[in-house]
Amino acid sequence: MASKKKAEKRVAIVGFGFMGRMHYGNWKKMKGAKVVAICDRDKAQFTAPITGGNIAGADVATDFGDAALYDDFDQMLREAKPDVISLTLPTPLHVPLTAKALQAGVSVLCEKPMALNAVECDKMIAAAKKARKGAKLMVAHCLRFWPSYMYLKKLVESKKYGKVVAASFRRFSAPPGWQKGTNWFADEAKSGGVALDLHIHDTDMVNYLFGMPKAVTSSAAFGKHGEMQYISTLYDVGGAAVTAEGSWVMTSTLGFEASYIVTFEKAVVILDGKRDKPLCVYPSKGEAFEPKLPAGEGYEYEIRWFLDVLNGKKVEKVITPEQSRDSVKIVDAERRSAKSGKKVAIR
Ligand SMILES: NC(=O)c1ccc[n+]([C@@H]2O[C@H](COP(=O)([O-])OP(=O)(O)OC[C@H]3O[C@@H](n4cnc5c(N)ncnc54)[C@H](O)[C@@H]3O)[C@@H](O)[C@H]2O)c1
């Protein structure tokens, strides 16, 4: 008997700036999926030379094969009939357009942060519960799929080197300015500022590795207009000393930097692209060594994982919409703590 071949998933990219191009390039690598449409309200984005974001890797194509180009989301949904969209739009549009797609029976891979606050995230979760035709929602917390962070997750879970004694995470960047037109990142009402837009990557990693913290204590530096430029947080996870720092105030000559130092009872593990050994394990016995990791970036693995979910494959539990909402909730608490100078409990 001939085996039933699964139909190719029809993919649309919505928002074709830095991250839209990143998703586009990675969807093109997927067997069993085809990008049938790209949508951006600014048609110039289809031909504009891309300025790139804070990390390299976004697709620079201007020939999109037979993918249809749209500047209207509703028209795209009606005509292109995608099975799944990558929603790579400015953050205030995440909730309304995700809800619309799910209501139309279209699955959504929505960029992080899920929404501007936890209440808004709950609206997205409610929309996912009412989604038509079994459509699914995933928030693209790429670090959970990044090989050097997946390696850390495995060490924490397996306790290969004992328990975690201390962990510190850093994410440093110059202020974002790659978007076309008005700098929506600079407006905290639109992006949530450095805490919600950048630092949430590490907050979500703390949530993934240690669970929901009981409380946070944050301090921050603010710019001339009261905008947060830098945040440093101590997470009360019970047991280990866990901190994370995020900055949008670094110089452009420093470039983008993401790193961690995690001290276990029997080893120290350091990720730092600027060292000779970018990821290295320093055990209490034996030689330091560089673990071998799978090639590629989290952006590719997160898409592969979601595609497997959509195809009904058995997958490892990595992320849920509720966990994505919880990471926004932690950042909400961090921002309150930084402004008040007080420890903030998380309920
Ligand atoms: N995962 C990561 O590492 C990472 C990195 C950077 C940004 N992000 C997130 O990705 C999202 C997008 O960020 P970006 O850097 O790509 O922004 P961007 O400004 O480069 O791109 C956004 C695009 O959306 C388009 N757009 C705006 N309104 C639209 C509408 N109504 N319909 C269709 N298109 C519309 C704009 O024209 C623009 O091309 C944000 O939520 C951001 O926080 C994630």
The ligand as an SDF file (V2000), in Angstrom:
LIG
                    3D

 44 48  0  0  0  0  0  0  0  0999 V2000
   14.2750   36.4230   18.6610 N   0  0  0  0  0  0  0  0  0  0  0  0
   15.1500   37.3900   18.4860 C   0  0  0  0  0  0  0  0  0  0  0  0
   16.3590   37.1870   18.6180 O   0  0  0  0  0  0  0  0  0  0  0  0
   14.6650   38.7670   18.1040 C   0  0  0  0  0  0  0  0  0  0  0  0
   15.5730   39.7350   17.6460 C   0  0  0  0  0  0  0  0  0  0  0  0
   15.0750   40.9850   17.2600 C   0  0  0  0  0  0  0  0  0  0  0  0
   13.7130   41.2520   17.3430 C   0  0  0  0  0  0  0  0  0  0  0  0
   12.8610   40.2860   17.8140 N   0  0  0  0  0  0  0  0  0  0  0  0
   11.4030   40.5380   17.9090 C   0  0  0  0  0  0  0  0  0  0  0  0
   10.8380   40.3780   16.6120 O   0  0  0  0  0  0  0  0  0  0  0  0
    9.7530   41.3090   16.4200 C   0  0  0  0  0  0  0  0  0  0  0  0
   10.0340   42.1190   15.1420 C   0  0  0  0  0  0  0  0  0  0  0  0
   11.2860   42.8060   15.3090 O   0  0  0  0  0  0  0  0  0  0  0  0
   12.1810   43.2490   14.0400 P   0  0  0  0  0  0  0  0  0  0  0  0
   13.5170   43.5180   14.5740 O   0  0  0  0  0  0  0  0  0  0  0  0
   12.0230   42.2930   12.9260 O   0  0  0  0  0  0  0  0  0  0  0  0
   11.4420   44.6310   13.6680 O   0  0  0  0  0  0  0  0  0  0  0  0
   11.5200   45.4480   12.2960 P   0  0  0  0  0  0  0  0  0  0  0  0
   11.0640   46.8190   12.6000 O   0  0  0  0  0  0  0  0  0  0  0  0
   12.8430   45.2240   11.6480 O   0  0  0  0  0  0  0  0  0  0  0  0
   10.4200   44.6960   11.3740 O   0  0  0  0  0  0  0  0  0  0  0  0
    9.0220   44.7920   11.5840 C   0  0  0  0  0  0  0  0  0  0  0  0
    8.3420   44.7770   10.2060 C   0  0  0  0  0  0  0  0  0  0  0  0
    6.9190   44.7360   10.4060 O   0  0  0  0  0  0  0  0  0  0  0  0
    6.3140   45.5510    9.3820 C   0  0  0  0  0  0  0  0  0  0  0  0
    4.9510   45.9290    9.7960 N   0  0  0  0  0  0  0  0  0  0  0  0
    4.5880   46.8330   10.7430 C   0  0  0  0  0  0  0  0  0  0  0  0
    3.2230   46.8570   10.8600 N   0  0  0  0  0  0  0  0  0  0  0  0
    2.7450   45.9310    9.9790 C   0  0  0  0  0  0  0  0  0  0  0  0
    1.4340   45.4570    9.6540 C   0  0  0  0  0  0  0  0  0  0  0  0
    0.3360   45.9460   10.2580 N   0  0  0  0  0  0  0  0  0  0  0  0
    1.3200   44.4990    8.7020 N   0  0  0  0  0  0  0  0  0  0  0  0
    2.4090   44.0060    8.0830 C   0  0  0  0  0  0  0  0  0  0  0  0
    3.6730   44.4110    8.3430 N   0  0  0  0  0  0  0  0  0  0  0  0
    3.8330   45.3580    9.2820 C   0  0  0  0  0  0  0  0  0  0  0  0
    7.2750   46.7340    9.2490 C   0  0  0  0  0  0  0  0  0  0  0  0
    7.0960   47.4080    8.0060 O   0  0  0  0  0  0  0  0  0  0  0  0
    8.6410   46.0130    9.3560 C   0  0  0  0  0  0  0  0  0  0  0  0
    9.1100   45.6120    8.0770 O   0  0  0  0  0  0  0  0  0  0  0  0
    9.6880   42.1390   17.7040 C   0  0  0  0  0  0  0  0  0  0  0  0
    8.6910   41.6270   18.5560 O   0  0  0  0  0  0  0  0  0  0  0  0
   11.0640   41.9660   18.3380 C   0  0  0  0  0  0  0  0  0  0  0  0
   11.0490   42.0530   19.7370 O   0  0  0  0  0  0  0  0  0  0  0  0
   13.3050   39.0590   18.1710 C   0  0  0  0  0  0  0  0  0  0  0  0
  1  2  1  0
  2  3  2  0
  2  4  1  0
  4  5  1  0
  4 44  2  0
  5  6  2  0
  6  7  1  0
  7  8  2  0
  8  9  1  0
  8 44  1  0
  9 10  1  0
  9 42  1  0
 10 11  1  0
 11 12  1  0
 11 40  1  0
 12 13  1  0
 13 14  1  0
 14 15  2  0
 14 16  1  0
 14 17  1  0
 17 18  1  0
 18 19  2  0
 18 20  1  0
 18 21  1  0
 21 22  1  0
 22 23  1  0
 23 24  1  0
 23 38  1  0
 24 25  1  0
 25 26  1  0
 25 36  1  0
 26 27  1  0
 26 35  1  0
 27 28  2  0
 28 29  1  0
 29 30  1  0
 29 35  2  0
 30 31  1  0
 30 32  2  0
 32 33  1  0
 33 34  2  0
 34 35  1  0
 36 37  1  0
 36 38  1  0
 38 39  1  0
 40 41  1  0
 40 42  1  0
 42 43  1  0
M  CHG  2   8   1  16  -1
M  END
$$$$
